[in-house]
Amino acid sequence: MAIANITGILDRLGIAPVNLHGAEEIESIEPATGNAIARVRLAGEADYVQTVQQAASVQARWRMLPAPQRGEIVREIGEALRGAKDDLGALVSMETGKILAEGRGEVQEMIDIATFAAGLSRQLYGMTTHSERPGHRMYEQWHPLGIVGIISAFNFPVAVWGWNALIAAVCGDVSIWKPSLKTPLTAIATMQIVQHVADLHGWRDVFQLVIGRDDTVGERMIADPRVPLISATGSCRMGKRVAQVVAARLGRTLLELGGNNGVILMPDANLDLALRAVLFGAVGTAGQRCTSIRRLFVHRSIATAFTEKLVAAYRQVRIGDPLDSGTLMGPLIDEEAVRMMSEGLARAIAEGGEILHGGARLNTSGSFVEPAIVRADPRMPIVREEIFAPILYLMEFDKLDEVMEWHNSVPQGLSSAMFTNDLTAAETFLSARGSDCGIANINIGTSGAEIGGAFGGEKETGGGRESGSDAWKAYMRRQTVTINWSGELPLAQGIKFEL
């Protein structure tokens, strides 16, 4: 893409070469070139204090606005995002390195969740139950929780914010967003779009943004008792720190952490279908999705044929400029990610793995690598780890019980899939003794979750749920109500207490 076009995109999104002068600044680096896109001022402690004060002030009023009215504002935010989809999607691609189709798709996720949230604003249902005491009525209702702290990662720099903030908004909460320092521009652009709509209705401060370092902003936010819920997306190491600090103050956490996602190909698997799913799941976003396929278990009877197809497909992956419509895989986020991939492959070889394809650093500017396929043994220690790069471990199995044990043997538990038309195999995979992940799919890959389903995982993935289903309950507090209209005072459990 020509520099003039990049400049035009930044201008239309309100991104200046230097944003918010003063104090410490960082550069946003384009992974495809290694060049700086713009500089961004970092928030200090005083900025954080002011942000929380603003959020607390508006929360007292926002929680009393009827939920359908909150939903209408969120609906309008979705329309504003729709109008900026091409530019914001291009900026996502520039700043993260994901291909343009994925950048636009991420903005579409925000648009979709805004639509979902607007409908949800009329469906924040409680439950009515029967009292054991005559003349009593019992029901539950849900109230806004308060301020929601959102910590997002670089790989989905805007969609994860949308999942949290837009649902939280219709629930009556305000939000403070701490984005990754690797993708600050997309956060600024998104917030300007969102706050413009909110400001038209007099609610600008409902959505807050604070771009700062972990030790300056992050640690203060997770320890702040004024922020009852911290929703954090990132590594397991980061999540353990967040969980520890928030639990110490008896706050709530919603954690979406590491994934080490496995796919099982049974003997009757549709190999063409599986090939397309595995290719996107392992190579999409350059293997930098929490739902990326990292472990592939292939039944021995089809292993040779499928491996040949997979290696041939990998050889055809077009790697290059993420803004070029013909590109299938862009760069890794930065040089640190390239180093981690290289070290991971070296460990895999040392532990007995065999590289079947790829793994090399491309001789070009930017953080480009070849996606790698490694023949591995499920008992290799490195197979239990998540390396945030396009490394796919290919392993062969003979029996379903055997592969289920291997599949569930890793610490992470986000997404999983099986390809089969065998009812017994599919139902085993989906049963209580099957996949131990939060997401289990049949005949589709591990990536590309729809916003209507609750998203999240188990074990070291964190156990949180975002987006659809009843995930909204994480952003509210439950209240059980009992009304006595009998004129008497009977006690529960038949207890008699009379003077």
C-alpha positions in Angstrom: 0.0 0.0 0.0 1.3 3.4 -0.9 2.5 5.7 1.9 -0.1 8.4 0.8 -2.9 5.9 1.4 -1.5 5.0 4.8 -1.4 8.7 5.6 -5.0 9.1 4.4 -6.1 6.2 6.6 -4.5 7.8 9.7 -5.9 11.2 8.9 -9.5 9.9 8.5 -9.2 8.0 11.8 -7.8 11.0 13.6 -4.3 9.6 14.1 -1.6 12.2 14.1 2.2 11.5 13.7 2.5 12.3 17.4 -0.5 11.7 19.7 -0.9 13.5 23.1 2.4 15.4 23.5 4.2 15.3 26.8 5.6 12.8 29.3 7.0 9.4 28.0 6.3 8.4 24.5 6.4 5.1 22.6 6.5 4.3 18.9 3.9 2.1 17.2 5.9 -0.2 14.9 4.6 -1.7 11.7 5.6 -5.4 11.8 5.7 -5.6 8.0 8.4 -3.0 7.6 9.9 -2.4 11.1 9.2 1.3 10.6 7.4 3.6 13.1 3.8 4.5 12.2 3.3 7.1 14.9 4.3 8.0 18.5 1.9 7.8 21.4 2.1 9.4 24.9 1.9 7.0 27.8 -0.3 7.7 30.8 1.2 8.2 34.2 -0.1 7.6 37.6 -1.9 11.0 37.7 -3.6 10.2 34.4 -4.8 6.9 35.8 -6.2 8.5 38.9 -8.1 11.1 36.8 -9.5 8.3 34.5 -10.9 6.3 37.5 -12.4 9.4 39.0 -14.2 10.2 35.7 -15.3 6.6 35.3 -16.7 6.5 38.9 -18.5 9.8 38.5 -20.3 8.8 35.3 -21.0 5.3 36.6 -23.4 6.6 39.3 -25.6 8.1 36.5 -25.1 5.5 33.8 -26.3 2.6 35.9 -29.7 4.4 36.3 -30.3 4.9 32.6 -32.7 2.2 31.4 -31.0 -0.7 29.8 -32.8 -0.3 26.4 -31.6 3.3 26.2 -28.0 2.1 26.9 -28.5 -0.5 24.2 -29.5 2.2 21.7 -26.3 4.1 22.2 -24.3 0.8 21.7 -26.3 0.2 18.5 -25.3 3.6 17.2 -21.7 2.8 18.1 -21.9 -0.3 16.0 -23.1 1.8 13.0 -20.3 4.2 13.5 -17.8 1.3 13.5 -19.4 0.0 10.3 -18.8 3.3 8.6 -15.1 3.2 9.6 -14.7 -0.5 8.9 -12.3 -0.3 5.9 -10.0 2.3 7.5 -10.0 0.8 10.9 -9.5 -2.7 9.5 -6.5 -1.5 7.5 -5.0 0.1 10.6 -5.5 -3.2 12.5 -3.6 -4.9 9.7 -0.8 -2.3 9.7 -0.3 -2.4 13.4 -0.6 -6.1 14.1 0.6 -7.6 10.8 -2.6 -9.7 10.3 -3.9 -9.8 6.7 -6.4 -7.3 5.6 -9.3 -9.7 5.5 -8.6 -10.5 9.2 -8.2 -6.9 10.1 -11.6 -6.1 8.6 -13.1 -9.2 10.1 -12.0 -8.0 13.5 -13.8 -4.7 13.1 -16.8 -6.8 12.0 -16.7 -8.6 15.3 -17.2 -5.3 17.1 -20.1 -4.4 14.8 -21.7 -7.8 15.5 -21.2 -7.6 19.2 -22.8 -4.1 19.2 -25.8 -5.6 17.5 -25.9 -8.5 19.9 -25.5 -6.2 22.9 -28.3 -3.9 21.7 -30.7 -6.8 21.6 -29.4 -8.1 24.9 -30.3 -4.7 26.6 -33.9 -5.9 26.6 -33.1 -9.4 27.8 -31.2 -9.0 31.1 -33.6 -11.5 32.6 -33.9 -12.6 36.2 -35.7 -15.7 37.4 -38.9 -16.0 39.5 -39.1 -18.9 41.9 -41.7 -20.3 44.4 -41.3 -19.6 48.1 -42.0 -22.3 50.6 -43.7 -19.6 52.8 -47.3 -18.6 52.2 -47.8 -15.1 50.9 -44.2 -14.7 49.8 -42.7 -14.1 46.4 -39.1 -14.7 45.4 -37.2 -13.6 42.4 -33.7 -12.6 41.3 -32.6 -9.5 39.6 -29.3 -8.2 38.1 -27.7 -4.9 38.8 -24.7 -3.1 37.2 -21.4 -4.2 38.7 -19.5 -0.9 38.4 -16.2 -0.1 36.6 -14.8 -2.9 34.4 -11.0 -2.9 33.7 -10.2 -4.3 30.3 -6.7 -5.5 29.5 -6.3 -6.5 25.9 -3.5 -8.2 23.9 -1.9 -7.2 20.6 -3.3 -10.0 18.5 -6.9 -8.9 18.7 -6.4 -5.2 19.5 -10.0 -4.1 19.2 -12.4 -7.1 19.1 -11.7 -8.2 22.6 -12.4 -4.7 23.8 -15.7 -4.8 22.0 -16.7 -8.1 23.5 -16.2 -6.7 27.0 -17.0 -3.0 26.8 -20.1 -3.1 24.7 -21.7 -5.9 26.7 -20.6 -4.2 30.0 -22.2 -0.9 28.7 -25.6 -2.4 28.2 -25.3 -4.0 31.6 -24.9 -0.5 33.1 -21.1 -0.6 33.6 -18.4 1.8 32.5 -15.1 0.6 31.3 -11.4 1.5 31.4 -9.3 0.0 28.6 -5.6 -0.7 28.9 -4.5 -1.9 25.4 -1.3 -3.6 24.5 1.6 -1.2 24.0 2.3 -2.9 20.7 -1.1 -1.8 19.3 -1.9 1.6 20.7 -3.1 3.3 17.5 -6.0 1.0 16.9 -7.1 1.6 20.5 -7.0 5.4 20.0 -8.9 5.2 16.7 -11.5 2.9 18.1 -12.0 5.1 21.2 -12.4 8.3 19.1 -15.2 6.6 17.1 -16.9 5.3 20.2 -16.6 8.4 22.3 -17.9 10.6 19.5 -21.2 8.6 19.5 -21.3 8.5 23.3 -20.7 12.3 23.5 -23.6 13.0 21.2 -25.8 11.5 24.0 -23.9 13.1 26.8 -22.1 9.9 27.9 -18.5 10.4 26.7 -16.9 9.2 29.9 -18.6 5.8 29.9 -15.8 4.5 27.7 -12.3 5.3 29.0 -8.8 4.6 27.5 -5.5 4.6 29.4 -2.4 3.6 27.5 0.4 2.9 30.0 3.0 0.5 31.2 2.2 -2.5 33.4 4.1 -1.1 36.4 2.5 2.3 36.1 -1.1 1.6 35.1 -1.6 -2.1 35.0 -0.6 -2.9 38.5 -2.6 0.1 39.9 -5.7 -1.0 38.0 -5.7 -4.7 39.0 -5.1 -3.7 42.7 -7.8 -0.9 42.6 -10.9 -1.8 44.8 -12.9 0.7 42.7 -12.6 -1.7 39.8 -14.7 -4.7 40.8 -14.0 -6.7 37.6 -10.8 -7.1 35.7 -11.1 -8.7 32.2 -7.7 -9.7 31.0 -6.5 -11.3 27.8 -2.9 -12.5 27.4 -0.4 -15.1 28.5 -0.9 -17.6 31.4 1.9 -15.8 33.2 0.1 -12.5 33.0 -3.2 -14.1 34.0 -1.7 -15.7 37.1 -0.4 -12.3 38.3 -3.8 -10.6 37.6 -5.7 -13.4 39.4 -3.4 -13.3 42.4 -3.7 -9.5 42.9 -7.4 -9.2 42.3 -8.2 -12.2 44.5 -6.3 -10.6 47.3 -8.8 -7.8 47.3 -11.7 -10.2 46.7 -12.4 -8.7 43.3 -13.6 -10.6 40.2 -11.6 -11.7 37.2 -12.5 -12.7 33.7 -9.4 -14.3 32.2 -8.8 -15.4 28.6 -5.3 -16.8 28.6 -3.1 -19.2 26.7 -4.4 -21.9 24.2 -2.6 -25.0 23.1 -5.3 -26.2 20.8 -5.5 -29.7 19.4 -7.3 -31.1 16.4 -8.0 -34.9 15.9 -8.4 -36.4 12.5 -10.1 -39.7 12.6 -9.8 -42.4 9.9 -13.0 -41.3 8.2 -12.2 -37.6 8.2 -13.0 -35.5 5.1 -9.3 -34.7 4.3 -10.1 -31.8 2.0 -12.3 -30.2 4.7 -9.7 -30.8 7.4 -6.9 -29.5 5.2 -8.6 -26.1 4.8 -9.5 -25.9 8.5 -6.0 -26.8 9.7 -4.3 -24.4 7.2 -6.3 -21.4 8.4 -6.2 -22.5 12.1 -2.4 -22.9 12.1 -1.3 -20.2 9.7 -4.0 -17.5 10.2 -2.8 -14.4 12.0 0.7 -16.0 11.6 -0.2 -18.4 14.4 -0.8 -15.6 16.9 -4.3 -16.4 17.9 -5.2 -17.9 21.2 -7.3 -20.3 19.2 -4.5 -21.2 16.7 -4.1 -24.9 16.0 -0.8 -26.0 17.6 -1.3 -29.7 17.9 -2.5 -32.0 15.1 -3.3 -35.6 15.9 -3.7 -37.7 12.7 -4.8 -41.3 12.7 -2.0 -43.5 11.4 -4.1 -44.9 8.6 -4.4 -41.5 6.9 -1.2 -39.9 8.2 1.0 -40.3 5.1 -1.7 -39.0 2.7 -2.7 -36.1 4.9 0.9 -35.0 5.7 1.7 -34.9 2.0 -1.4 -32.7 1.4 -0.6 -30.4 4.3 3.1 -29.9 3.4 2.0 -29.1 -0.2 -0.5 -26.6 1.0 2.0 -24.9 3.3 4.4 -24.5 0.3 1.6 -22.5 -1.4 1.0 -20.0 1.5 1.7 -16.5 0.2 3.7 -14.6 2.8 4.1 -10.8 2.5 2.5 -7.4 2.9 -0.7 -7.9 5.0 -2.4 -5.1 3.1 -2.0 -6.9 -0.2 -5.2 -8.8 -1.0 -3.2 -11.8 -2.3 -1.3 -12.4 1.0 -2.4 -15.3 3.2 0.1 -14.7 6.1 1.7 -11.5 7.3 4.6 -11.0 9.7 4.9 -11.9 13.4 4.3 -8.9 15.7 8.0 -8.1 16.4 11.5 -9.4 16.5 11.0 -10.9 20.0 8.3 -13.1 18.5 10.7 -14.2 15.8 13.3 -15.1 18.4 10.8 -17.1 20.5 9.8 -19.1 17.4 13.4 -19.8 16.5 14.2 -20.9 20.0 11.1 -23.0 20.1 12.0 -24.9 16.9 15.5 -25.5 18.2 14.1 -27.0 21.4 11.7 -29.1 19.4 14.6 -30.6 17.4 16.6 -31.2 20.5 13.7 -33.1 22.0 13.4 -35.4 19.0 11.1 -33.4 16.7 11.6 -33.3 12.9 10.9 -30.2 10.8 8.8 -31.2 7.8 8.4 -27.7 6.4 9.3 -24.1 7.1 10.6 -22.4 10.2 13.1 -20.1 8.5 13.3 -16.3 8.8 12.6 -14.6 5.5 15.3 -12.5 4.0 13.3 -9.3 3.9 12.5 -6.3 6.1 9.9 -6.9 8.7 9.3 -9.8 11.1 8.4 -12.4 8.4 8.9 -16.2 8.9 7.8 -19.4 7.2 5.1 -21.3 9.0 6.5 -24.6 10.4 5.3 -28.2 10.5 7.1 -30.4 13.1 6.7 -34.1 13.4 6.5 -34.6 17.1 5.8 -37.0 20.0 3.1 -36.0 22.4 5.4 -36.6 25.3 7.9 -34.0 24.2 7.9 -31.2 26.9 7.7 -28.4 24.4 4.4 -29.8 23.0 2.8 -28.8 26.4 3.8 -25.2 25.9 2.2 -22.4 23.9 4.7 -20.7 21.5 2.8 -17.7 20.0 4.0 -18.4 16.5 3.1 -20.6 13.4 4.4 -23.9 14.7 2.2 -26.9 14.2 3.1 -30.2 15.9 2.0 -33.2 13.9 1.5 -36.5 15.8 0.1 -39.9 14.8 -2.2 -42.1 16.9 -3.9 -45.5 16.7 -6.8 -45.5 19.2 -9.3 -42.9 20.3 -8.7 -43.4 24.0 -5.0 -42.9 23.4 -5.4 -39.7 21.5 -7.9 -38.3 24.0 -5.4 -38.8 26.8 -2.8 -37.0 24.7 -5.1 -34.2 23.8 -6.1 -33.5 27.4 -2.6 -33.8 28.8 -1.6 -30.1 28.3 -2.2 -27.4 30.9 -4.2 -25.2 28.6 -7.9 -25.8 27.7 -9.3 -23.3 25.2 -10.4 -24.7 21.9 -10.5 -28.2 20.3 -11.8 -30.0 17.3 -12.3 -33.4 15.7 -12.9 -34.3 12.1 -15.1 -37.4 11.7 -18.5 -38.6 10.5 -18.5 -41.4 13.0 -21.2 -40.8 15.6 -19.5 -42.7 18.4 -16.2 -40.9 17.9 -17.9 -37.5 17.8 -20.0 -38.1 20.9 -17.0 -39.4 22.8 -15.1 -36.3 21.9 -18.0 -34.1 23.2 -18.8 -36.2 26.3 -17.6 -35.7 29.8 -14.6 -38.0 29.1 -13.8 -36.2 25.9 -12.3 -32.8 25.2 -11.6 -30.8 28.4 -11.7 -27.5 26.6 -14.2 -24.6 26.8 -14.8 -25.0 23.0 -15.2 -28.3 21.2 -16.0 -28.5 17.5 -16.8 -31.2 15.0 -15.7 -30.9 11.4 -14.6 -27.2 11.8 -11.3 -25.9 13.1 -10.5 -24.3 16.4 -10.5 -20.6 15.2 -13.3 -18.3 14.1 -15.7 -18.5 17.1 -19.0 -16.8 16.5 -20.0 -14.0 18.8 -23.3 -15.7 19.8 -21.5 -18.4 21.8 -19.8 -17.9 25.1 -16.0 -17.8 24.4 -13.4 -19.0 26.9 -11.6 -22.0 28.2 -10.6 -24.1 31.2 -7.5 -25.0 33.2 -4.7 -22.4 32.7 -6.8 -20.7 30.0 -8.5 -19.0 32.9 -12.1 -20.2 33.0 -13.7 -17.0 31.9 -16.5 -16.5 29.3 -17.0 -13.5 27.0 -19.3 -12.5 24.2 -22.5 -14.5 23.8 -24.8 -16.9 25.6 -25.1 -15.7 29.3 -21.6 -14.2 29.5 -23.3 -10.9 30.3 -23.8 -12.1 33.9 -20.0 -11.6 34.5 -20.6 -7.9 34.3 -23.5 -7.7 36.7 -24.2 -8.6 40.3 -27.1 -10.9 41.2 -29.6 -10.0 43.9 -32.1 -12.4 45.4 -35.4 -10.6 46.4 -38.1 -11.9 48.7 -41.4 -10.0 49.2 -43.7 -10.8 52.1 -47.3 -9.7 51.3 -48.9 -12.1 53.8 -49.1 -10.0 56.9 -47.5 -12.9 58.8 -43.9 -13.6 59.5 -43.3 -17.4 58.9 -39.7 -18.5 58.9 -38.1 -20.8 56.3 -37.3 -24.4 57.1 -40.3 -24.5 59.5 -38.4 -22.7 62.3 -40.6 -21.4 65.1 -39.3 -18.3 67.0 -42.0 -16.7 69.0 -42.0 -14.6 72.2 
